[in-house]
């Protein structure tokens, strides 16, 4: 009987390892080489709200690191991809406005147009700070705020605390079907990683994580990603930059949970030294 029990346990373990972590009906992972450059893309649909987002911006109040928090949280989660989000400054803090589950990490606004909000429910939205018309869900109502206005700014931080919101800033590269980065932008030639959001033919939201392994300026990489997306949709909502410099964390999983080892699907730094993590997962 003991032998039979061991066999049963072994079979259960094997079965567990074969269970898909996410459905390929909702997530597509692909890679192709164009002009000797590797384009890696993770495409995720928000149909049925099965794909969700979580952001770890900094240590928590108990002093646990981002990676420690991630490990605890992810024990019962089906992870799709984990990567860096915003940049960190010389003071070892996130650059720009940053809030982690309602706790303010940095109040100082940086010269970057994209304000990214990650809701507790798993949604992610981006607003252009220059437009001054940030809209947030406040109970049954919508609250419209201009963060350049001191009163609205105070309301925003209060709203974030009450709603356990997570917020960070980054560069806005494309917004409402228009390029927002010029050819005179960041001219450094390097690997680039972007988050793009668009609507498909059924008007459903789709997330796209692009990783370009070649040497691109910010402008050139944005134009390439725009062109790629326009093969599939005419409604690109936004493209934002994700740090591939000092915070180059990038880990992608196959549908059955294995971490992918191909160059186009991994960063130059391991997750266990991450200072911030943007995580897409499946429920």
N, C-alpha and C positions, 0 to 999 in steps of 0.2 A: 504493500500500500504506500509506503514511504517513497519507493521508486516511482510509482505511478504519479504521486503528488509532485515529485520533482519534474517529471516529464510535463505534467500539466502546467506547472509554473513556467517552465522553459517556453512552452508553446504560447502561453499568455504574453510573455515578454516579447517574443518574436512578433506576435499579432499587434502588440502595442506599437512596436517600432515601425510597422507597416501602415499604421493608421495615418491618413493624411492630416497634416497640421492646418492646411487651408485648402479650399476648393479652387481648382484651376478654372472653374467657371467665373471666378471673381478676380483672380490674380494671374497675370501672365509675365513670365520672365524670359527675356530674349537678349541676344547679343549678336552683333554683326560687325564686319570690318568694312569701312568705307574709306577709300583713299588711304589705306594703311593705318587707319585709326579705328580703335575699338569703341563701338557704341553699345553700352549696356543699358537696358531699359526694364524697369519694373512697372507694369501697368496694372492699376487696381480700380475696380468700379465700386462706387458707393451705393449701388443698387442694393436694396434691402438693408442697408447700413451694417453689413457684415464686416467690412473693413473699417478699422478705427485707428485713431492716432493718439499717442501719448508723448509728452515731452518732459524730460528731466533736465531742468535748467541749472541746478546747482546742488550743493549739499543740502540736506534738510536741517531742521532745527536741532535734531539730535546729533548732528555732525556726521551722519552716514554719507559716504561718497555717492556720486551719481551711479557708479557701477554697483555698489552694494544695494542701493534702492532698486535698481533695475533687476538684479538677481531675485530679490524678495518678491517684487511685483510680478515678474514673468514666470514664476513657478507653474502657474496654471493657465498660462497664455500661449496661444499659437502665434509665434512671431513670424512676420514676413520679412521685414528689413529693419535694421537699426543703423542710424548714421548721425553724424554731427549736424548741428543746426547752425547756431550763430557763432560769432567770433568771441574770443576772450582777450582782454587788455593786459597791459603790464602789471596791473593791480590784481591780476588773477580773478577778475570778475567778468561776467558777460558784458559785452559792449552794447550800450543802448538800453532802452526800457526792457526790464525783465522781471517777470512775476512767475512764481512757481507754486501752483495750487493755492493761490490767494496770498502767499507770502512775498512781499516785495524784495527783490534781490538788487535791483538797480532802478532808480527813478529818473536818472539823467538820460534825456533823449539824445540819440546820436544822429549824425547826418546821413540817415538811411531812410528811404521812403516807406518800406514795407513794415507794417506792424502785423505780426502773426498771432492769432488767438487760437488756442487749443482748448476746446470745451471738455468738461468732465464726461460728457456723453460720447466723446470720441470724434467729434467733428473738428475741422480746421478751416479757418477763414483768414483772408488777408485783406487789409485795407491800405489805401494810399494816404499816408499822414498829411501830404500836401493838400489833399482835397478837404480835410477837416470835417469829414462827415462820417466818422466811425459810428456804426450802429450795432448795439449789443442787445441781447435778449435779457429783459429785466422782468421776470415773472411772465405775466400774460402780455406785457407791453414791450415795445422796442424803445430803447433809449439812444438818442442821437447826440454824439459828442464831438467837440472840436478840441483836441488835446493842446492846441496853442492857447486856448482860453483857460486861465487859472482855475475858474470855478468848475468847468467841465473836466479839467485834469484831475481835480480832487474827487469829483464824482466817479471818474473812471477807476481810480485806485480803490475807492470804497466799494464800487461794484465788483471789482476783481476779487477783493477779499471776501465779500459776501457770497460770491458764486464760485469760489475756489478756482478761478480762472488761471490759465497758464499763458504767458505772453512773452514774445521776444521780437527783436528787430533784426532786419537784414536788408540786403539790397533788392530793390524791386526792378526786375529786368524787362518785364513785359506785363502790361495791365490793360484789360478791356480791349483786346485785339490791337494794341499798339506797342511798338518797341519803346522801352523806357531807358535804355542804355545806348549811348552814342559811341561812334567809332573812336572818339577821343577819351573813352573811359579807361579802366584798368588795362594797361597794355602788357602786363606780365604774361608770358607764355607758360601755361601750366595745365594740369588736369583740372577739369571743371565738373561740378555736380550741381544739378538743379532739381527743384521740385516744381512741376508744372501741373496746373489744374485746368480742365476743360470740360465741356459738355459734349456728349456723344449724340448720335442721330435720334436717340430716344429721350434726349434732354436730361440724361442722367449724368451726375458728376463722375469724372474719372481723374484719379491721381496718376501722375507719371514721375518716376524718379529716373533722371538721366545721369549716367556717369560717362564722361568722355575722357578717354585715357591719353589722348594726344596733347600737344602743346597748343593751347588756344588763348587768345585774349578773351575778356569777358564778353565783348561785343560779338566776336566771331562765333563763340560757342552758343550764344543766345540765338543768333541768326540760324545756325545749324539746327538747333532744337526747334525753333519756330517752323522751319521748313519741314522737318520730320513730322511734327504734329499736324501740319496742314494737309498732310496726306490722308488724315483720318477725320479731321474736324475743322470747321470754320469758326468755332466758338472757343477760343483760348481765353480763359478768364485771367490767369496770371502765371508768371514764371518768376521764381525767387531763387537767390543764390544760397547754397549751403557750403559751409567752410570745408575746403580741401587743403588748407594750409596747416596751421598748428593743431587744428582739431579734425584731422583726417581719419575719422572712424567710420567704417562702412562694412556692414556684415549682412549678407543676403542668404535666406534659407530657401531650399527647395520645398516643394509641396509636402514632402514627408518629413521635413524638419532638419535635414542635413544642411550644415553650413557649406555654402558654395566656395570653392577654392580658386576658381578662375580669376585671372588678374582684373578683369573688368567688374568683378563683384566683390572686391575687398579693398579696404583702405590701407594706408601705410602705417596705421597705428592700431593696436588691439583695443577692444572695448574696455578692458579692465583698467585702462588709464584715462578713460573718457571723462571730460569735464561737463559735457552736456550730451544728451542723446534724444534724437527724434525717432520714435518707434512706431512702425505700422504693424498692426496685428489683426487677427481674424477671430471673430466670434460667431 
